């Protein structure tokens, strides 16, 4: 019974840890695609986080399925930005418990770094 429950939690996490789909209205227009890319590049770290499914597993001050952003900020520093950005893109497990974080390959390295910089900004002083 316990294994079934754990499998259900992991399945829920994996299901909820995928990007919300944003389909452009007119995919035939390359000009609109460029505008979308440039708008995406101008988003801040917290805006990128809001555009994804991160809130299904994480909150700013409360541990959910995954650690809170505050816990992450308290554990890591500026020197870990590349490591954490890679974990967002590639996924990971074992650091915060047995439930794995699903990969987010649709997130660029630059976007992932902005996300990490926002999270690290929450570090308690």
N, C-alpha and C positions, 0 to 999 in steps of 0.2 A: 504494500500500500504506500509506503514511504517513497519507494522508487518511482511509483506512478505519479505521486504528487510532485516530486522533484522534476520528473520529465515534463509534466504539465507546466511548471514554472519556467523551465528552460525554453520550452516551446513558445510560451507567451512572450518571453523576453526576445527571442529571435524574431517572432512575428512583429512585435512592436518596434524593434530596432532596425527599421528600414526607412528610407527617406520618403517623406510625403511627396507624392507625385505632382510635379508642376509642369503641365503640358502647355506650350505656347499656343495661342489662339490661331496664329497663321504661321505654320512651320515652313511654308514655301518662301517666305520673305527672309533673305539673309540679313537685311538691315535690322529687322526685329530681333534676330538671333544675336547680332552684335550688341544691340541695346540691352538685351537680357543678360548677356555675359558681362557687360560693363556695369550694369546695375548690381549684379551678383558680387562683382569685385569690390563695389563700394560699400557693401554691408559690413557692419561691425561684428565682432565675435558673438555678442549676445543675440544679434539679429540672425546670424547664421544658425545658431543653436535653436532659436525659435522656429526657423524654417524647416528644421529637421524633426525627428521623432525623439529627441533626447529627453524630453519631459516625461516620457513613458517609463524611464528607468532612473532619472536623476532629478534632483531639485537643488535649489541654492543652499538651503540650510538643513535639509532633512534627508536622511538616508532612506532610499526606497529599494528597488531591486539592485541598484548600483549605489556607489558612494555619492554623498552630496558634493556639490562643487566646492563647498567650504572645506570638506575633508581632503579633497584632491589638492586644493591650494595649500593647505597646511602641510601636506606630505611632500610636495614637490617644489622646485624652484625654477628660476629663469633658465638655468642650465639644462633643464629637462624638456624644454619646449619641443625640440625635434622628436624626442622619444614619445612624448604624449601625443603629438600630432600623428605620428606613425600608428599609435594604438587606436586612434579614432578611425583612421583609414583602414587598417588591417584587422582590427578587433584584438581581443586579448582575453586572458583569463588567469586566475590564480592569485592576483595581487590583492583583490578585495573580497575573495571568497570563491566559491565553486561555480557560480553562474557566470558564463562567459559574456563578454560584450561582443555583439555582432559587428562585423566589419562594415564600414561605410565607404566603399570604393568610389562613390560618386562625389565625395568631398575632395577638393584639390589640396595639395600640401599647404598652399598659401591660406586657404580657408581654415584648414585644421589648425594652423599656427595662430590665426586670429582668435579662434575658439579657445585655445589653450591660454593665450595672453589674457583674454577676458576672465577665464577661470582663475588664473594665478593672481589677478588683480584683487580677488576676494580674500586673499591671505590675511589672516588676523595679524594685527601689528602689535 
